[in-house]
Amino acid sequence: MARQQLEEPVTLSVLDRLIDEEPKKTVEAPLSRAQSLRRLKEALKRDLEWLLNTRRNPDLEEGVYKEAEQSVLGYGLPDLSAFGLSSVRDQQRLRRALENAVAVFEPRLAGVRVQMETVSNISRGIRFHIQGLLLVDPNPEPVVFDTVLELPAGQYEVQGR
């Protein structure tokens, strides 16, 4: 029974099952567990990038409306102009905002931790490592996403390991 569970493909989200990557193909072979797990990680990477590149409602005051912060109104990150980024304090505020956004809005990950690489010259970008457990049956799988905040553009780029 346990071996059969280890060989079963991972169930992808409804959106990912509806996306037809090869529309010309009328019949597709079923995915193996490794293939479905790879597709799940690719979808997670895409969704993390969407989350991090979305700016949350600026009228939502931090800590005032807890329920609203965890709703669609709070989806995304605060605008980068809210952070100085030259001080260690502001860099840590950004790291915490990133960690909180991923923990709240990415239910496929548990135990989310965001680490920031030590920054001496932030003119080009800031590097983060997003770590967590991908919740798949029967055993959660550790994942790490290397993330770069490109400062000139204000965009996040997420790469899986």
Secondary structure, DSSP 4 states (H G I P E B T S, - for coil): -HHHHHHSPPPPPHHHHH--S-TT-S--PPPPHHHHHHHHHHHHHHHHHHHHTSBPPTTS-TTT-HHHHTSGGG-SB--GGG---SSHHHHHHHHHHHHHHHHHH-TTEEEEEEEE---S--SSEEEEEEEEEE--SSS-EEEEEEEEEETTTTEEEEEE-
